């Protein structure tokens, strides 16, 4: 292992505030009106992440499978709530759809990584389960939120097309298929762009952090490759599970499009 790594001290963090000061200068010069928001965000990020550091230290000392599964369950609950809360349009049973999508993808992908790829011993080791589980859940949340928003937009755009297909005898799933496909395609673009440009245009944060911590760059690259594959599969699987549940909410038992759900509630 490379011994040339950098330890970031509290004094170093204070020095890094020069970036915030420069940003405040630019924001004020351009009269963007974001000064107070940036200051609050700066202090909140410092306090929240510092507290999380101490909390994670306690989490990593817990060596029990029940604790780890419970923690992942709570993380998925919080992510599902946040995804539901941010929706501009009300989607019936969206919280349940989010939870099932995130839970299903997390169990499958995290389990595969812990048991068969990294072969973690024990499999519930918090040093592996917490950070990887967090990345899976977070990526799934972002992608499913994008997909749900795009899906509603596609339904609005294709409203007449969908009703025509229904009138011709198509099932709701068939009538909404193009909208679902376009929604998933749009949500996967950031992941695909990341895979296309990684190593050429950007060095991902995870890999950079490992290199700065002294990990051999080749090993850090292997981890990043696994993470990129993990992110894409999580987004794909979670989106498909979520839409398989959500699309049904936009149709009545008589196979009619529920137009009232397409009206913006913001």
PyMOL commands that set and color helices and strands:
alter all, ss='L'
color gray80, all
select helices_A, chain A and resi 10-15+17-29+35-60+65-85+94-117+126-157+159-167+172-175+177-197+205-212+217-250+259-262
alter helices_A, ss='H'
color red, helices_A
deselect
rebuild
show_as cartoon
